[in-house]
Amino acid sequence: MASPFDDLDRQHLVEVHRLVDLAVKMLAKQQEQIRKLTGRRSGDPNYRSRRYLRTVLLKQRLELAQNRAYINQLENELRLRGLE
């Protein structure tokens, strides 16, 4: 007999998988944005200043690190449940 907790666990697991997939997609998008920012020529006088670019890159890298930590947390939760 399946208890209602099994159904709730299954629903929670599906939700965690969805969140992991979403976080991985967000991470890939942010990495692509950083790649584009670092690939641009910074010598162009009409382009944003280097200081601004450094600030943008620092914020993006911080957000990437936070998203990686969140993904690791979700993956660890899946491993602990043994249903990965």
C-alpha positions as a LaTeX table, in Angstrom:
\begin{tabular}{lrrr}
\hline
Residue & $x$ (\AA) & $y$ (\AA) & $z$ (\AA) \\
\hline
Met1 & 0.00 & 0.00 & 0.00 \\
Ala2 & 1.27 & 3.40 & $-0.94$ \\
Ser3 & 0.93 & 6.04 & 1.70 \\
Pro4 & 0.06 & 9.66 & 0.95 \\
Phe5 & 3.60 & 10.55 & 1.99 \\
Asp6 & 4.96 & 8.56 & $-0.96$ \\
Asp7 & 2.86 & 10.67 & $-3.32$ \\
Leu8 & 4.04 & 13.86 & $-1.62$ \\
Asp9 & 7.66 & 12.70 & $-1.82$ \\
Arg10 & 7.23 & 11.91 & $-5.50$ \\
Gln11 & 5.70 & 15.34 & $-6.16$ \\
His12 & 8.50 & 17.03 & $-4.24$ \\
Leu13 & 11.08 & 15.05 & $-6.19$ \\
Val14 & 9.52 & 16.07 & $-9.50$ \\
Glu15 & 9.58 & 19.70 & $-8.35$ \\
Val16 & 13.24 & 19.45 & $-7.30$ \\
His17 & 14.14 & 17.95 & $-10.69$ \\
Arg18 & 12.34 & 20.82 & $-12.40$ \\
Leu19 & 14.20 & 23.36 & $-10.27$ \\
Val20 & 17.56 & 21.71 & $-11.03$ \\
Asp21 & 16.84 & 21.81 & $-14.77$ \\
Leu22 & 15.81 & 25.45 & $-14.55$ \\
Ala23 & 18.90 & 26.36 & $-12.52$ \\
Val24 & 21.18 & 24.59 & $-15.01$ \\
Lys25 & 19.59 & 26.54 & $-17.88$ \\
Met26 & 20.00 & 29.82 & $-15.99$ \\
Leu27 & 23.62 & 28.98 & $-15.26$ \\
Ala28 & 24.31 & 28.26 & $-18.93$ \\
Lys29 & 22.69 & 31.55 & $-19.95$ \\
Gln30 & 24.76 & 33.51 & $-17.43$ \\
Gln31 & 27.95 & 31.81 & $-18.56$ \\
Glu32 & 27.12 & 32.75 & $-22.14$ \\
Gln33 & 26.56 & 36.38 & $-21.08$ \\
Ile34 & 29.93 & 36.45 & $-19.33$ \\
Arg35 & 31.60 & 34.91 & $-22.37$ \\
Lys36 & 30.09 & 37.63 & $-24.56$ \\
Leu37 & 31.16 & 40.40 & $-22.18$ \\
Thr38 & 34.73 & 39.16 & $-21.94$ \\
Gly39 & 34.94 & 38.57 & $-25.70$ \\
Arg40 & 34.13 & 42.16 & $-26.64$ \\
Arg41 & 36.86 & 44.58 & $-27.46$ \\
Ser42 & 37.45 & 46.83 & $-24.50$ \\
Gly43 & 39.66 & 49.22 & $-26.50$ \\
Asp44 & 36.70 & 50.80 & $-28.25$ \\
Pro45 & 36.39 & 54.37 & $-26.86$ \\
Asn46 & 32.64 & 54.39 & $-27.49$ \\
Tyr47 & 32.10 & 51.31 & $-25.40$ \\
Arg48 & 31.53 & 51.17 & $-21.65$ \\
Ser49 & 34.41 & 51.84 & $-19.34$ \\
Arg50 & 36.59 & 49.07 & $-17.98$ \\
Arg51 & 35.55 & 49.82 & $-14.42$ \\
Tyr52 & 31.88 & 49.30 & $-15.34$ \\
Leu53 & 32.70 & 46.04 & $-17.12$ \\
Arg54 & 34.62 & 44.80 & $-14.10$ \\
Thr55 & 31.62 & 45.59 & $-11.91$ \\
Val56 & 29.26 & 43.77 & $-14.27$ \\
Leu57 & 31.56 & 40.76 & $-14.45$ \\
Leu58 & 31.96 & 40.65 & $-10.68$ \\
Lys59 & 28.18 & 40.68 & $-10.20$ \\
Gln60 & 27.68 & 38.00 & $-12.85$ \\
Arg61 & 30.36 & 35.77 & $-11.32$ \\
Leu62 & 28.81 & 36.19 & $-7.87$ \\
Glu63 & 25.40 & 35.25 & $-9.25$ \\
Leu64 & 26.95 & 32.24 & $-11.01$ \\
Ala65 & 28.56 & 31.08 & $-7.78$ \\
Gln66 & 25.25 & 31.41 & $-5.93$ \\
Asn67 & 23.43 & 29.46 & $-8.64$ \\
Arg68 & 26.08 & 26.73 & $-8.59$ \\
Ala69 & 25.69 & 26.44 & $-4.83$ \\
Tyr70 & 21.92 & 26.21 & $-5.24$ \\
Ile71 & 22.26 & 23.51 & $-7.90$ \\
Asn72 & 24.62 & 21.55 & $-5.65$ \\
Gln73 & 22.15 & 21.85 & $-2.79$ \\
Leu74 & 19.31 & 20.51 & $-4.95$ \\
Glu75 & 21.45 & 17.66 & $-6.30$ \\
Asn76 & 22.51 & 16.73 & $-2.77$ \\
Glu77 & 18.88 & 16.64 & $-1.73$ \\
Leu78 & 18.16 & 14.27 & $-4.61$ \\
Arg79 & 21.09 & 12.04 & $-3.64$ \\
Leu80 & 19.97 & 11.94 & $-0.01$ \\
Arg81 & 16.56 & 10.72 & $-1.10$ \\
Gly82 & 18.28 & 8.05 & $-3.18$ \\
Leu83 & 16.00 & 8.67 & $-6.14$ \\
Glu84 & 18.35 & 10.50 & $-8.48$ \\
\hline
\end{tabular}
